[in-house]
Amino acid sequence: MELKDRKTIRKYSSKVVSDELLHRLLKEAEQTPTMGNLQLYSVVITRSEEGKKALAPAHFNQPMITGAPVVLTICADFRRTTLWAEQRKAEPGYDNFLSFMNAATDALLYTQSFCNLAEAEGLGTCFLGTTVYMPQMIIDTLHLPRLVFPVATITLGWPDENPAKSDRLPLDAIIHDEHYDDYTPEKIDKAYAYKESLEENKQFVEINHKETLAQVFTDCRYTKKDNIAMSEGMIEALKHQDFL
């Protein structure tokens, strides 16, 4: 599948994803660009029903967690580099927020490369943004040590559905030539016109009893109250893992 045709897959067939295929794709993804060639990421593979059920609450029990053959938790990992340094008479200084950002960037770049490779093989993936909502639950479930932090979760399997592609903003909405050209009301209207015109999004507004699509996101899906509460939880988890 070409990237322009990709779709998020949430329903999977019972066909097995072999270790041979999975490991090959994970290996190929290692060619992803990485800070200082340090590869500041680790991947926890969950296949067992018990393991998937244990992870599900951290992802609001979304059905693809237990329905997918494979769940991958990709972690920002400065522990391996730190232990290597300590064992080689070096003094690591990676227990800080900058190091977390570098490792998180590495991990997310790796995640995207893996998804591209997997989808080119005909596999389906779903990226779960819930990974950073309640990270301490994932840390505890997967026994992640200090300087390891979950930043992405991917459900993986052979597709058992063929959904429509998700809408995307027009290119003009995201590019800025030479410098950031701030958005005027007219540019905002143009950028979101197509998204707001889609029937499924109009229904989304109606069933949530809102006036605009933006209100669905601010008042229902990603509220300030929830964002503040989950930010506090994430900061505490970062402290627990020694990144703050």
Backbone hydrogen bonds, N-H to C=O, Kabsch-Sander energy under -0.5 kcal/mol:
donor,donor_aa,acceptor,acceptor_aa,energy
5,D,2,E,-2.0
6,R,3,L,-1.4
9,I,125,T,-2.4
10,R,8,T,-0.5
13,S,158,W,-2.9
18,S,16,V,-0.8
22,L,18,S,-2.6
23,H,19,D,-3.1
24,R,20,E,-1.8
25,L,21,L,-2.3
26,L,22,L,-2.5
27,K,23,H,-2.3
28,E,24,R,-2.7
29,A,25,L,-2.1
30,E,27,K,-1.3
31,Q,28,E,-1.7
32,T,29,A,-1.9
37,N,34,T,-1.6
38,L,35,M,-2.0
41,Y,39,Q,-1.8
42,S,75,C,-1.7
44,V,73,T,-2.7
45,I,43,V,-0.6
46,T,44,V,-0.5
46,T,71,V,-2.8
47,R,45,I,-0.5
52,K,48,S,-2.3
53,K,49,E,-2.4
54,A,50,E,-1.8
55,L,51,G,-1.6
56,A,52,K,-1.8
58,A,55,L,-1.2
59,H,55,L,-0.6
59,H,56,A,-1.8
60,F,57,P,-1.5
61,N,56,A,-2.6
62,Q,59,H,-1.5
65,I,62,Q,-1.9
66,T,62,Q,-0.5
67,G,63,P,-1.9
68,A,64,M,-1.6
70,V,156,L,-1.8
71,V,46,T,-2.3
72,L,154,I,-3.0
73,T,44,V,-2.4
73,T,71,V,-0.5
74,I,72,L,-0.6
74,I,152,A,-2.9
75,C,42,S,-3.3
75,C,73,T,-0.5
76,A,149,F,-3.1
77,D,40,L,-1.7
77,D,75,C,-0.5
78,F,147,L,-2.7
79,R,147,L,-1.0
82,T,78,F,-1.9
83,L,79,R,-3.0
84,W,80,R,-2.2
85,A,81,T,-2.4
86,E,82,T,-2.5
87,Q,83,L,-2.0
88,R,84,W,-0.5
88,R,85,A,-1.3
89,K,86,E,-0.9
90,A,85,A,-2.6
96,N,94,Y,-1.3
100,F,96,N,-1.7
101,M,97,F,-2.6
102,N,98,L,-2.4
103,A,99,S,-2.5
104,A,100,F,-3.2
105,T,101,M,-2.3
106,D,102,N,-2.2
107,A,103,A,-2.6
108,L,104,A,-2.4
109,L,105,T,-2.5
110,Y,106,D,-2.4
111,T,107,A,-2.2
112,Q,108,L,-2.2
113,S,109,L,-2.1
114,F,110,Y,-2.6
115,C,111,T,-2.5
116,N,112,Q,-2.4
117,L,113,S,-2.3
118,A,114,F,-2.9
119,E,115,C,-2.6
120,A,116,N,-1.7
121,E,117,L,-0.9
121,E,118,A,-0.7
122,G,119,E,-1.3
123,L,118,A,-2.0
124,G,157,G,-3.7
126,C,155,T,-1.4
128,L,126,C,-0.5
128,L,153,T,-2.7
129,G,127,F,-0.8
131,T,128,L,-1.3
132,V,129,G,-0.9
133,Y,130,T,-1.8
134,M,130,T,-0.9
137,M,134,M,-1.1
138,I,134,M,-1.0
139,I,135,P,-2.9
140,D,136,Q,-2.5
141,T,137,M,-2.3
142,L,138,I,-2.7
143,H,139,I,-0.6
143,H,140,D,-0.5
144,L,139,I,-2.2
147,L,241,Q,-3.0
148,V,145,P,-1.1
149,F,76,A,-2.5
151,V,74,I,-2.5
152,A,74,I,-1.7
153,T,128,L,-0.6
154,I,72,L,-2.7
155,T,126,C,-2.0
156,L,70,V,-2.7
157,G,124,G,-1.7
160,D,11,K,-2.5
173,A,170,P,-1.8
174,I,171,L,-1.8
175,I,171,L,-1.4
178,E,176,H,-0.5
179,H,177,D,-2.1
182,D,180,Y,-0.8
188,I,184,T,-2.3
189,D,185,P,-2.3
190,K,186,E,-2.1
191,A,187,K,-2.7
192,Y,188,I,-2.1
193,A,189,D,-0.7
193,A,190,K,-0.5
196,E,192,Y,-2.4
197,S,193,A,-1.2
197,S,194,Y,-0.5
198,L,194,Y,-0.9
198,L,195,K,-0.7
202,K,198,L,-2.1
203,Q,199,E,-2.5
204,F,200,E,-1.7
205,V,201,N,-1.9
206,E,202,K,-2.0
207,I,203,Q,-3.1
208,N,204,F,-1.1
209,H,206,E,-1.5
210,K,205,V,-2.4
216,V,212,T,-0.9
216,V,213,L,-0.6
217,F,213,L,-1.3
218,T,214,A,-2.3
219,D,215,Q,-2.8
220,C,216,V,-1.4
221,R,216,V,-2.4
222,Y,217,F,-2.8
227,N,223,T,-2.6
228,I,224,K,-2.5
229,A,225,K,-2.2
230,M,226,D,-2.9
231,S,227,N,-1.9
232,E,228,I,-2.2
233,G,229,A,-1.8
234,M,230,M,-2.4
235,I,231,S,-2.5
236,E,232,E,-2.1
237,A,233,G,-2.2
238,L,234,M,-2.5
239,K,235,I,-2.1
240,H,236,E,-2.4
241,Q,237,A,-1.9
242,D,239,K,-1.5
243,F,238,L,-3.0
244,L,238,L,-0.9
